[in-house]
Amino acid sequence: MFERVGVIGAGTMGSGVAADLTLHGIGVVLVDIDASRLAKARSEIAKTVRFAPIVYPKAPKVPVQEALGRIVFTQEFSAIGDCDFVIENVTENAAIKKEVYRKLDALCRLDVCFSANTSCLSITELARGIRRPERIVGMHFMNPVFAKPVVELMRGVHTSDDTVRRCEDLLRQMTKEAIVVGDMPGFVSNRISHLFMNEAMWVVHDGVATVSQVDQIFKKCFGHAMGPLETADLIGLDVVMDSLDVLYASYQDPKFRRCPLLKSMVDSDRLGRKSGKGFYEYQEE
């Protein structure tokens, strides 16, 4: 059983992972370099703990103060040193992530596993240059974390069987299932879903249909819970753009060329739910 998990990065996904861990009785050390982001994360986690059982009846019901009491919010990276497992959620940039792993490698016990919560970057590449490449694995959590019972688990070239087993054990504690896939940029989910979202943007860019029409077709004709543009807003248009850029650079395939509309929206700070405006407009809850 895992007692304390380190979560690096207190953005949307880091906060979501921390909230789901504490909902399942697991202690968390949540680290971020930005104090304001940590403060926002505390508020978002409290909101998640309060509303998760209403939105997703299978989510545990935990008093907010009890859940927050299991989390250490800190800017001190060294606080990770006592954790049994580490989940990294920093920006989708290989150089930044690799620097995090170099620090973790020097700080943590040799038996501690590091997981990259990444949607596109190669796990094998992230493991280069550290003492324990067999202890690095990819865990692609989906948003909202508390309502997703499955996690895409990406195995790098060097990832050991024991590391995969320990990841599966942690996910079982969170009442989740792992689907283990190979290590190619984008893996399964984003290699397919980002083509889907990007093409939906091209349809709007080319004037074939409105944003609402695109999403309604996929919800009403195909039974999707959310349309592709609603999904992009939920993920964050900046994150979608970064992921498409990684896929394009990795495969050099023009099918991953991002729609100009996406770049324009990111440049104008229309990032989706996180900024209050994207393909749709959102009000603070």
Backbone hydrogen bonds, N-H to C=O, Kabsch-Sander energy under -0.5 kcal/mol:
donor,donor_aa,acceptor,acceptor_aa,energy
5,V,27,G,-2.7
6,G,85,F,-3.0
7,V,29,V,-3.0
8,I,87,I,-2.3
9,G,7,V,-0.6
9,G,31,V,-3.4
15,S,11,G,-2.7
16,G,12,T,-1.7
17,V,13,M,-2.7
18,A,14,G,-2.5
19,A,15,S,-2.5
20,D,16,G,-2.0
21,L,17,V,-2.4
22,T,18,A,-2.3
23,L,19,A,-2.0
24,H,20,D,-1.0
24,H,21,L,-0.8
25,G,22,T,-1.7
26,I,21,L,-2.2
27,G,3,E,-2.3
28,V,70,R,-2.5
29,V,5,V,-2.0
30,L,28,V,-0.6
30,L,72,V,-2.9
31,V,7,V,-2.7
31,V,29,V,-0.6
32,D,74,T,-1.7
35,A,33,I,-0.6
38,L,34,D,-1.7
39,A,35,A,-2.1
40,K,36,S,-2.3
41,A,37,R,-2.4
42,R,38,L,-2.3
43,S,39,A,-1.7
44,E,40,K,-2.6
45,I,41,A,-3.0
46,A,42,R,-2.2
47,K,43,S,-2.0
48,T,44,E,-2.4
49,V,45,I,-2.9
50,R,46,A,-2.0
51,F,47,K,-2.4
52,A,48,T,-2.9
54,I,51,F,-0.9
55,V,51,F,-2.3
56,Y,52,A,-3.4
59,A,56,Y,-2.8
62,V,60,P,-0.7
67,A,63,P,-2.3
68,L,64,V,-2.8
69,G,65,Q,-1.7
70,R,66,E,-0.5
70,R,67,A,-1.4
71,I,68,L,-1.6
72,V,28,V,-2.7
73,F,71,I,-0.6
74,T,30,L,-2.6
74,T,72,V,-0.6
77,F,75,Q,-0.8
79,A,76,E,-1.6
80,I,77,F,-1.9
81,G,78,S,-1.9
82,D,79,A,-0.8
83,C,80,I,-2.4
84,D,4,R,-2.9
85,F,4,R,-0.7
86,V,113,C,-2.0
87,I,6,G,-3.2
88,E,86,V,-0.5
88,E,115,S,-3.1
89,N,8,I,-3.0
93,N,91,T,-3.0
97,K,93,N,-2.5
98,K,94,A,-2.7
99,E,95,A,-1.6
100,V,96,I,-1.6
101,Y,97,K,-2.0
102,R,98,K,-1.8
103,K,99,E,-1.8
104,L,100,V,-2.5
105,D,101,Y,-2.5
106,A,102,R,-1.3
107,L,103,K,-1.1
108,C,104,L,-2.8
112,V,109,R,-1.6
113,C,84,D,-0.6
114,F,135,R,-2.5
115,S,86,V,-2.7
116,A,137,V,-2.6
117,N,88,E,-2.9
117,N,115,S,-0.7
118,T,116,A,-1.9
126,L,122,S,-1.8
127,A,123,I,-1.4
128,R,125,E,-1.2
130,I,127,A,-1.3
135,R,132,R,-2.3
136,I,133,P,-1.2
137,V,114,F,-2.0
138,G,154,M,-2.9
139,M,116,A,-2.3
140,H,152,E,-3.3
141,F,139,M,-1.1
147,A,144,P,-1.2
148,K,145,V,-1.5
151,V,177,E,-2.6
152,E,140,H,-1.5
153,L,151,V,-0.6
153,L,179,I,-2.6
154,M,138,G,-2.4
154,M,152,E,-0.6
155,R,153,L,-0.6
155,R,181,V,-2.3
156,G,154,M,-0.6
160,S,134,E,-2.2
164,V,160,S,-1.9
165,R,161,D,-2.6
166,R,162,D,-2.4
167,C,163,T,-2.2
168,E,164,V,-2.3
169,D,165,R,-2.1
170,L,166,R,-2.3
171,L,167,C,-2.5
172,R,168,E,-2.1
173,Q,169,D,-1.8
174,M,170,L,-1.1
175,T,172,R,-1.9
176,K,171,L,-3.0
177,E,149,P,-2.9
179,I,151,V,-2.3
180,V,178,A,-0.6
181,V,153,L,-2.9
184,M,182,G,-0.9
186,G,120,C,-0.7
187,F,184,M,-3.0
190,N,186,G,-1.1
191,R,186,G,-1.5
192,I,188,V,-1.4
193,S,189,S,-3.2
194,H,190,N,-1.6
196,F,192,I,-1.7
197,M,193,S,-2.5
198,N,194,H,-2.3
199,E,195,L,-2.4
200,A,196,F,-1.6
201,M,197,M,-1.9
202,W,198,N,-1.9
203,V,199,E,-2.0
204,V,200,A,-1.6
205,H,201,M,-3.1
206,D,202,W,-2.7
207,G,204,V,-1.5
208,V,203,V,-2.1
209,A,203,V,-0.8
214,V,210,T,-2.2
215,D,211,V,-2.1
216,Q,212,S,-2.7
217,I,213,Q,-2.1
218,F,214,V,-1.5
219,K,215,D,-2.0
220,K,216,Q,-3.1
221,C,216,Q,-0.5
221,C,217,I,-2.1
222,F,217,I,-0.8
224,H,218,F,-2.3
231,T,227,G,-2.3
232,A,228,P,-1.7
233,D,229,L,-2.0
234,L,230,E,-2.0
235,I,231,T,-2.5
236,G,232,A,-2.5
237,L,271,L,-2.5
240,V,236,G,-2.4
241,M,237,L,-2.4
242,D,238,D,-2.3
243,S,239,V,-2.3
244,L,240,V,-2.4
245,D,241,M,-2.3
246,V,242,D,-2.0
247,L,243,S,-2.4
248,Y,244,L,-2.7
249,A,245,D,-2.5
250,S,246,V,-2.2
251,Y,247,L,-2.4
252,Q,248,Y,-2.5
256,F,253,D,-2.1
257,R,254,P,-1.8
262,L,259,C,-0.9
263,K,259,C,-1.3
264,S,260,P,-2.3
265,M,261,L,-2.1
266,V,262,L,-2.3
267,D,263,K,-2.5
268,S,264,S,-1.4
269,D,266,V,-1.8
270,R,265,M,-2.9
271,L,269,D,-1.2
272,G,277,K,-2.8
273,R,233,D,-1.6
275,S,272,G,-1.1
276,G,272,G,-1.0
276,G,273,R,-0.5
277,K,272,G,-0.7
278,G,280,Y,-2.7
282,Y,276,G,-3.2
